[in-house]
Amino acid sequence: MEPNPNQPHTLPADYFDKVYEANQDPWNFTSSPYEQEKYAATLAALPRPHYARAFEIGCSLGILTARLAPRCDYLLAVDVAEAALEQARQRCAHLPQVELQLLRVPAEFPQGQFDLILVSEVGYYWSPADLARAADQIVAALPAGGQLVLVHWTPPVHDYPLTGDAVHEFFLAKATPDGPLRHLHGQRHEKYRLDVLEKT
């Protein structure tokens, strides 16, 4: 099948390398009140107090990673940008349960099962085809009862292939009576949304 030139493409890794070269904290993750409130809401939305194995896709500077880690026996946090991971390694150096890796989902995906997978501010960087591929990998990596947390900015961004709403609606379409997921709860805030799903 010929590729469709009009289909949006996943943003390449060097897009993020250039962003971090220009600014160590390009989205003000460390200082923005919006980000701090969103991190708190994300942690508060987790249905369980503790997870044996967790997987964070798109950890960036590791700020949420460091906050999530005390609730995990093992937390694999990955990103496509080495510059971001360098900061995450420094931030999480005192957390032995955290493993940080340069990994590009869905082209690469870790082995094993995770009882929590977090997709925060990353799904809209994927093309529709890569979102579908990543969703299949994520669902397969969740055991029965495993949980998926989605958190995304909702206003459109001109160079992102998808919107946050499109990402969430794609996963929510799998939460049907016969589907692989069920929707536990969702929140819509002024500029982001948060949904928690569970493998059936």
N, C-alpha and C positions, 0 to 999 in steps of 0.2 A: 504494500500500500504506500502510495506517495505521501510524503509529509505535506500537510496543509500550511502554506506560507502565512495564512491569516490566523492560524492558531497561536495563541500566546505561548512563549517558551519560558521554562523555568529560568530564573535569574542565575547567571553563572557565578561560580565561586569567586572569580576575580572582581565581580561587582562589589562584594562584601570586603574583599581585601582593600580595594580602593577607598571604600567608605571609612574603614578603620585606619588607613594610612592618613586620611585627611583629618580625622578626629578620633581620639582614643575612646570617647564615649558619645558616639554620633546621635544616639537617641536619648541622651541624658538619663540613662538607666539609674545612675547612682544618685541623682539629685532631684529628679522630677517628682513632684507630689502625685501626679497621675500614675507614674510607675509604682511608687511606694504603696499607694492605695490598691492598685491592681494586684501587686504581689500579696498583700494582706488578704484580699478577697479570694485569690486563688488558693492560698493555704487554708483559709477558713472553709472553702467549698469542698475540700477533700473529705470523702465520706468516712474514711478510717483514720485513726490516730497514727497508725504505723503500717509500713509496707516492707516486705522482705526484699523485693527486687523492683527497682524503678528505672525508667528510661526517659530522659529529657531530650527531646529533639530541638536543636537550636538554642543552646544554652547561653550563647553570646559571652558576656563578661562574667557569668557565673553568679550573679547576684541572687536570683531566685534559687539557683542550685544550692548555694550556701544555706539558704533559709529552709529549703526542703530536706536537706541531708539529715538533720537530726531525727526525721521521721522515717528514715530508710535504713535497712541493714546494708544495702548496696544500691548505689545510684550511678548509673552510666549516663553521663551528660556529653553530648556531641555538638559540634558546630562545623561549618565549612570554612571558617576564617581562622587561620593560625594566630593572627594578632589578637583576636578576641580570646582565644583559648589560653594565650600566654597570661592575660590578666585573670582569667578564670582559675588557672593553676595557682597563681599567687593567692587569690581570694580563698581558695578551698584547700590550701596546703595543710591546714590543721585538721582536715576531715578525711580520715583514712578510708571511709566507706565510699568516697567519691572517686570514680574513674572518669577522666576526661579524654576524649578521643577526637581527632580530626576525621570526620565521617560525613559522607554526603548521601543522605536519604532522598530518594529511594534507590539510587544507583548502588548504594551499599546499605546493608542492614545487619544488625548484630544477631548472633545466634541466641537461642534460648527464649524463655518466656519471662514476661514482666507482669507483676500484678498492678502496676501503675505505669501508664505512658502519658507523658505531658507534651502537648503540641501547643506551644505558646508563642504567638507572634512569628510564625514560620510558614503556615500553610498557604498564605497568599503569595509566597515566592515561587510556588510550584505551578507548572502548567497544569491544565485539566487532566492530561494523561498521567503526569507524575503524581498528582493528587490521588487519582484512582489507584495507581500502583502502590503508593505509600499507604493508603487506607487498607488495601488488601494485606499488606505486610503487618500493619499495626493490629488489625483484627486477628490475624494468625498468631501473633506474638502474645496475645492476651489469653490466659487460661479462663475457664468459666469463672465468673465473678471478678475477673480483672477489670480495672477501671481506666477509662480514657478521659483526660481533662483537656478541653480545647479553650484557649483564650486568645482573642484576636481583636485588634483595632478595626472598627467598622467603616469609618469614612474611606472612600476610594482614594488610592494613590496611583498617579498616572502611569508609573513604570512598573507596577506590580501586575503580574498576570491575572490575579484573582482578587476578590474582596474578601474580607473576613467573614461576611455573611455567607458568601458562596461556599467557603470552606465548611462552615458549620452546617449549612443546609445539606451539603453532600453527605456528611457523616450521619446527620439526623434522618436522612432518607433510608439508612440501614437499620434504624430503630423502629421496626414494624413487628407485628405479632409473630411473623415467621422469619424475621431478620436476625442477624448475628448480634445485634446490640439492643439495649433498652436505654431509654433516656431517664436518668435519675432526677436531674434538675437543671435549670438554666436561669441565667440572669442577664438582663440587658441594661447596660449603663450608658451614660451619655455618648461615650466614644469607643466603647468596647463591649464585647459579649463574652459570656463564660458558659460553657455547657459541660456537664458530666454525664458520661455514658458508661455502661457496664456490659461486659460480654455475657451473653445468655448461655 
